[in-house]
Amino acid sequence: MKPVTIFTLSLLFSALVVATSVQAKSIEFTASLATPVIKAGKTQSAFLKVGLTGFALPMQGERPSANVAIVIDKSGSMSGDRIERAKEAAIMAVNGLSQNDIVAIIAFDNTIEVVTPATKVTDKALIAQAIKNIRVAGGTGIFAGVSKGAFEVRKFFDKNRVNRVILLSDGQANVGPSSPAELGQLGGMLAREGISVTTIGLGTDYNEDLMTQLAAFGDGNHAFVENSRDLVRIFQHEFGDVGSVVAQEVEVTIRLKHGIRPLRILGREGEIIDGVVRLRMNQLYSEQEKYVLLEVEVPAGKAGEKSDVAAVDVSYFNMQSKNKEKLSRAVFVNYSESAEVVAKALDKKVMVSAVQQVANASNKQALQLRDDGKIEEARKVMESNSAYLSDKAVSLGSAAAPAPELKVMAEKTKTAMDSIVAEDVGAYPVARKAMKEEQYKIEKQQK
């Protein structure tokens, strides 16, 4: 073979290696205990965290194409500034899409109007004009509106696209199925199809329990927008998320070893059957961590022993490589008689996540107590929770530099407590919606 030919082949091979390495980006996957070393001789609980972090996208280049339905409440309460701001935000979102994206616009009251059926975004002016023509009237049929949005998304459904329904409503569902459970079931069904649902609640009259349930089971985002002037900002954030999806169809399976007992899943919906824990996330974003947190009971062991805790498997569809990928990790625990060794081994990052989720569960309990009229009990729970968070912020950081996530959460808990137990009854709906939004963001690790 001629030297020049060998040189050419060498260059081609090098280029292929470089191209393959560029294409081979995978999500970062960790599976670890907050307490990888525990005290010997006694049964105790431990937190197991499965962390998934999306890989960085190039500064320039193709983003995942979108297939979205924007579903806008046009009931009577949306009249005036609200509907105008909603239309402005929807038009802004459409103008930010590319010709390879798909969009549908649905408007609903007690009937459904397909303003723009699912179509490629080739004529933005035509879509914008259709949005401008939306007029308000009637009741609030959220279930039917979301269902029609999903129908339009299905027309161009493709796992290579980000398939999403974005709901904007300012009211209580009062037409058709209207309970949080019924809307949650709809969100769950769509999630199993690969369609996520984002809910945006506008003003102080919408049903936040319903909206968070719908988003949670659809693994979408949720936002509380008190002022309609903020809608454009919220839509910009939402469509930024759409463009940064790096993985879809994310499935996490945790197989606990003999003797390890599952106690609870914190923050996410999942199933536990015969020591096997299964959870699903619809999407993972670039450079964002989402995680599963499981509390388990670990049996007593002898000093110096090492014991299997779990085998963790993750599968997902890589939006860059267009392949289904699988990753696996094993989790172990070590036993020691030394309290110093146990303390030194503490994984502070995992423990911070555990503290956040435990505290979030307590804040949800406080909100339920307040709903039941047990104001003083709610206050005590939140006071205790704020103190717990402040203490953990110091122990997992330092007095001079407390763990920032926990310090902020402690401050927000104190502020929320002052709001939800205030004598001003009119202030409670706003405080409740803000607190539900914050709880949702912590549970789902929403940006």
C-alpha atoms as one frame of an Amber mdcrd trajectory, in Angstrom:
protein
   0.000   0.000   0.000   1.320   3.455  -0.909   2.427   5.698   1.995   0.010
   8.457   0.961  -2.872   5.979   1.070  -1.879   4.798   4.548  -1.667   8.432
   5.639  -5.123   9.174   4.218  -6.641   6.146   5.937  -4.997   7.193   9.178
  -6.567  10.641   8.909  -9.963   9.117   8.174  -9.655   6.775  11.161  -8.651
   9.675  13.446 -11.598  11.727  12.223 -13.911   8.780  12.851 -12.589   8.375
  16.397 -13.090  12.089  17.092 -16.611  12.043  15.608 -17.521   8.968  17.623
 -16.257  10.541  20.844 -18.323  13.661  20.142 -21.426  11.560  19.508 -20.878
   9.316  22.509 -22.032  11.722  25.215 -23.976   9.988  27.953 -25.724  11.229
  31.054 -23.790  11.228  34.312 -25.105   8.528  36.644 -24.361   8.109  40.351
 -25.825   5.726  42.926 -24.665   6.158  46.504 -25.636   6.189  50.149 -25.546
   9.323  52.270 -23.920   7.093  54.903 -21.670   4.626  53.050 -20.161   3.618
  56.415 -22.556   2.957  59.299 -22.170   1.981  62.934 -21.773  -1.743  63.416
 -24.113  -3.792  65.539 -27.484  -2.128  65.003 -30.257  -1.868  62.420 -30.629
   1.643  61.033 -32.077   3.637  58.147 -30.069   5.114  55.284 -30.764   7.292
  52.257 -29.946   5.937  48.806 -29.698   8.538  46.049 -29.702   7.805  42.321
 -28.527  10.961  40.568 -28.833  11.634  36.834 -27.206  14.705  35.282 -27.687
  15.692  31.653 -24.625  16.224  29.486 -23.717  19.662  28.150 -25.068  20.627
  24.742 -22.817  22.463  22.270 -23.132  26.245  22.310 -24.177  26.080  18.686
 -25.848  23.298  16.788 -29.120  21.506  16.543 -31.327  21.265  19.600 -34.043
  18.624  19.910 -37.046  19.520  17.772 -40.233  20.371  19.641 -43.745  19.001
  19.234 -45.865  21.124  21.559 -49.480  22.058  22.095 -50.123  25.355  23.879
 -53.482  25.071  25.649 -54.943  28.431  26.720 -57.859  28.982  29.079 -60.245
  31.485  27.469 -62.987  31.327  30.084 -64.667  34.544  31.211 -62.224  35.160
  34.064 -59.378  35.491  31.541 -60.854  38.681  30.057 -58.852  41.890  29.823
 -55.127  41.954  30.558 -54.876  38.229  31.314 -55.897  36.958  27.875 -53.860
  39.668  26.151 -50.724  38.707  28.093 -51.397  35.021  27.431 -51.647  35.665
  23.704 -48.484  37.780  23.795 -46.587  34.967  25.552 -47.877  32.326  23.120
 -46.874  34.424  20.105 -43.417  34.978  21.608 -43.068  31.216  22.064 -44.073
  30.506  18.475 -41.607  33.107  17.171 -38.851  31.312  19.064 -39.544  27.978
  17.367 -37.856  26.779  14.184 -39.300  25.433  10.942 -38.556  21.886  12.112
 -40.726  22.312  15.206 -44.406  21.410  15.477 -46.931  23.580  17.322 -50.661
  23.428  17.996 -52.729  26.137  19.695 -55.829  25.085  21.648 -58.223  27.457
  23.417 -60.899  26.257  25.806 -63.793  27.395  27.938 -66.746  25.035  28.231
 -66.005  24.115  24.598 -62.782  23.408  22.727 -61.403  25.535  19.896 -58.519
  24.245  17.787 -57.028  27.637  16.988 -54.163  26.104  15.018 -53.984  22.341
  14.432 -50.575  20.699  14.829 -48.380  22.045  12.057 -44.766  22.827  11.236
 -43.804  26.358  12.184 -43.350  27.653   8.640 -45.798  30.573   8.719 -45.381
  32.299  12.075 -47.425  35.324  11.045 -50.440  33.159  10.247 -50.196  31.334
  13.606 -49.763  34.645  15.437 -52.874  36.080  13.793 -54.883  33.016  14.812
 -53.729  33.489  18.411 -54.679  37.179  18.331 -58.230  36.188  17.301 -58.865
  34.196  20.530 -61.848  35.633  22.437 -62.986  34.902  25.996 -66.298  33.331
  27.118 -67.732  30.432  29.107 -66.519  28.012  31.790 -63.292  26.095  32.440
 -62.953  22.643  30.849 -59.324  21.844  31.681 -59.598  18.072  31.140 -61.001
  18.472  27.631 -58.485  21.191  26.762 -55.480  19.107  27.788 -56.936  16.022
  26.081 -57.330  17.925  22.815 -53.791  19.283  23.149 -52.511  15.728  23.566
 -54.540  14.649  20.512 -52.723  17.251  18.432 -49.315  16.229  19.838 -50.005
  12.603  18.892 -50.340  13.568  15.217 -46.591  14.154  14.997 -45.423  12.150
  17.983 -41.817  11.064  17.639 -39.446   9.995  20.412 -36.780  12.066  18.663
 -38.870  15.143  19.479 -39.791  16.752  22.797 -43.523  16.018  23.002 -45.277
  18.338  25.435 -48.602  19.939  26.357 -48.350  23.380  28.005 -51.465  24.406
  29.908 -52.248  27.965  31.022 -55.303  28.474  33.221 -56.488  31.002  35.794
 -59.475  29.106  37.160 -61.060  26.095  38.773 -61.995  23.207  36.486 -65.799
  23.225  36.389 -66.627  21.460  33.137 -66.063  17.702  32.724 -63.706  15.723
  34.994 -62.469  18.271  37.512 -60.816  16.620  40.536 -57.036  16.564  41.138
 -57.172  12.742  41.014 -58.877  12.707  37.599 -56.448  15.233  36.125 -53.542
  13.372  37.715 -54.676  10.178  35.987 -54.752  12.028  32.668 -51.201  13.285
  33.276 -50.050   9.769  34.160 -51.584   8.294  31.012 -49.889  10.920  28.836
 -46.551  10.347  30.582 -46.727   6.649  29.703 -47.191   7.708  26.067 -44.103
   9.937  26.288 -46.006  13.238  26.496 -45.188  15.545  29.404 -47.558  18.204
  30.727 -46.487  21.606  32.031 -49.039  23.616  34.002 -48.983  27.382  34.483
 -51.415  28.741  37.060 -52.287  32.405  36.638 -53.623  34.546  39.489 -54.997
  33.411  42.828 -58.140  31.546  41.764 -56.769  28.456  40.014 -56.723  25.052
  41.728 -53.058  24.478  42.613 -53.701  20.922  43.826 -55.139  20.005  40.456
 -52.427  21.776  38.477 -49.535  20.246  40.437 -51.087  16.759  40.229 -51.473
  17.050  36.469 -47.871  18.198  36.061 -46.447  15.689  38.552 -47.920  12.598
  36.930 -46.884  13.935  33.526 -43.385  14.747  34.865 -43.703  18.309  33.593
 -43.016  21.717  35.081 -45.360  23.797  37.215 -45.347  27.567  37.727 -47.456
  29.979  39.758 -47.758  33.351  38.004 -49.414  35.912  40.244 -49.066  38.738
  37.735 -49.919  38.207  34.071 -47.029  40.508  33.115 -44.706  37.628  34.078
 -46.157  35.228  31.499 -43.631  36.046  28.772 -40.762  35.302  31.180 -42.354
  31.990  32.212 -42.885  30.958  28.594 -39.292  31.854  27.754 -38.121  29.623
  30.597 -40.409  26.783  29.530 -39.306  26.819  25.906 -35.691  27.043  27.032
 -36.330  23.763  28.845 -37.849  22.246  25.708 -34.701  23.079  23.776 -32.343
  21.590  26.368 -33.766  18.067  26.706 -30.960  15.500  26.356 -32.736  12.309
  27.483 -36.260  10.954  27.425 -38.002   7.752  28.567 -35.784   7.627  31.663
 -36.445   4.513  33.751 -34.792   3.754  37.091 -34.858   0.275  38.647 -33.428
  -0.334  42.124 -33.123  -3.996  43.139 -32.557  -4.187  46.868 -30.402  -6.991
  48.160 -31.569  -9.569  50.679 -32.194  -8.036  54.094 -32.497  -4.440  52.836
 -36.017  -3.142  53.439 -37.482  -0.197  51.490 -39.133   2.400  53.735 -40.266
   5.194  51.410 -39.609   7.002  48.141 -39.166  10.719  48.746 -40.503  13.266
  46.268 -41.394  11.048  43.324 -44.078   8.582  42.357 -42.904   5.004  42.018
 -43.744   1.409  42.831 -42.144  -0.986  45.283 -42.808  -4.686  44.667 -40.869
  -7.478  46.376 -37.843  -5.317  47.056 -37.725  -3.873  43.530 -38.279  -0.127
  43.162 -39.264   1.274  39.760 -39.607   4.926  38.781 -39.891   6.881  35.573
 -38.925  10.385  34.474 -40.092  11.682  31.133 -37.181  14.018  30.473 -33.725
  15.095  31.625 -32.219  18.454  30.762 -28.705  19.544  29.837 -26.433  20.003
  32.880 -29.338  19.540  35.292 -29.437  16.889  37.985 -32.618  14.984  38.683
 -32.611  12.280  41.282 -34.456   9.494  43.030 -34.176   9.333  46.805 -35.057
   6.127  48.614 -34.976   5.565  52.360 -34.061   1.991  53.286 -33.543  -0.018
  56.439 -30.125  -1.667  56.673 -29.721  -4.682  58.994 -27.033  -4.828  61.669
 -23.563  -5.912  60.582 -20.152  -6.598  62.042 -17.269  -4.120  62.068 -15.092
  -4.514  58.987 -17.834  -6.147  56.916 -18.962  -4.859  53.523 -22.511  -5.637
  52.419 -24.481  -5.311  49.159 -27.336  -2.808  49.368 -28.698  -2.549  45.834
 -28.143  -2.964  42.123 -29.311   0.104  40.191 -30.161   0.089  36.486 -31.000
   3.145  34.396 -32.236   3.144  30.815 -32.993   6.201  28.691 -33.334   7.424
  25.123 -30.359   9.629  24.257 -31.641  12.603  22.239 -28.180  13.191  20.752
 -27.201   9.668  19.719 -30.844   8.632  19.033 -30.183   5.353  20.837 -31.601
   3.620  23.881 -28.808   3.416  26.446 -28.415   1.459  29.690 -26.213   2.048
  32.723 -25.722   0.058  35.930 -24.219   0.648  39.358 -23.834  -1.401  42.541
 -24.266   0.144  45.993 -22.499  -1.164  49.119 -22.375  -0.296  52.804 -19.462
  -0.762  55.185 -19.687  -1.271  58.962 -17.393   0.281  61.550 -17.166   0.588
  65.342 -15.620   4.052  65.006 -17.970   7.033  65.150 -15.147   9.111  63.660
 -14.853   6.811  60.624 -18.644   6.880  60.154 -18.750  10.687  60.323 -15.795
  11.126  57.971 -17.392   8.902  55.323 -20.628  10.927  55.221 -21.525  11.973
  51.664 -22.621  15.553  52.339 -24.017  16.147  48.859 -26.337  13.159  49.139
 -27.299  14.121  52.685 -28.209  17.656  51.575 -30.632  16.174  49.046 -32.074
  13.896  51.725 -32.554  16.792  54.157 -34.289  18.841  51.457 -36.756  16.062
  50.695 -37.433  15.228  54.361 -38.024  18.910  55.138 -40.216  19.289  52.061
 -42.405  16.414  53.276 -42.758  18.188  56.633 -43.757  21.433  54.910 -46.430
  19.531  52.985 -47.705  18.162  56.288 -47.848  21.711  57.684 -49.833  22.895
  54.678 -52.355  20.111  55.201 -52.690  21.073  58.861 -53.343  24.679  57.824
 -55.974  23.516  55.319 -57.661  21.634  58.162 -57.771  24.806  60.237 -55.067
  23.629  62.663 -53.101  26.850  62.431 -51.077  26.515  65.613 -50.063  22.952
  64.784 -48.992  24.077  61.317 -46.891  26.831  62.884 -45.126  24.392  65.207
 -44.286  21.997  62.362 -42.807  24.788  60.251 -40.890  26.339  63.161 -39.374
  22.954  63.910 -38.641  22.414  60.230 -36.916  25.784  59.861 -34.729  24.996
  62.879 -33.943  21.524  61.480 -32.886  23.022  58.160 -30.735  25.682  59.837
 -28.986  23.077  61.989 -28.328  20.798  59.027 -27.089  23.751  56.958 -24.335
  24.266  59.542 -23.516  20.585  60.136 -23.318  19.887  56.395 -21.391  23.087
  55.747 -20.016  25.236  58.545 -21.076  28.067  60.834 -19.220  30.496  58.559
 -20.490  28.952  55.326 -23.734  26.967  55.835 -24.870  24.638  53.052 -26.503
  27.223  50.734 -29.439  25.069  49.573 -30.477  24.349  53.154 -29.913  27.897
  54.380 -32.178  29.244  51.626 -34.804  26.591  52.307 -34.778  27.418  56.024
 -35.350  31.098  55.246 -38.148  30.319  52.785 -39.798  28.004  55.313 -39.763
  30.769  57.931 -41.224  33.286  55.465 -43.885  30.810  54.295 -44.829  30.068
  57.914 -45.429  33.754  58.608 -47.646  33.935  55.529 -49.795  30.835  55.961
 -50.558  31.430  59.645 -51.297  35.154  59.202 -54.659  36.412  60.397 -55.325
  37.972  56.986 -57.473  35.258  55.399 -57.139  36.841  51.954 -53.373  36.406
  51.997 -53.553  32.635  52.418 -54.500  31.661  48.825 -51.440  33.482  47.471
 -49.139  32.038  50.138 -50.514  28.551  49.554 -49.923  28.693  45.810 -46.377
  29.968  46.266 -45.673  27.222  48.804 -47.111  24.495  46.547 -44.964  25.730
  43.672 -41.844  25.664  45.843 -42.644  22.181  47.149 -43.141  20.935  43.597
 -39.826  22.368  42.404 -37.965  20.644  45.256 -39.729  17.309  44.725 -39.065
  17.222  40.977 -35.770  19.157  40.952 -37.366  21.637  38.569 -35.115  24.412
  37.348
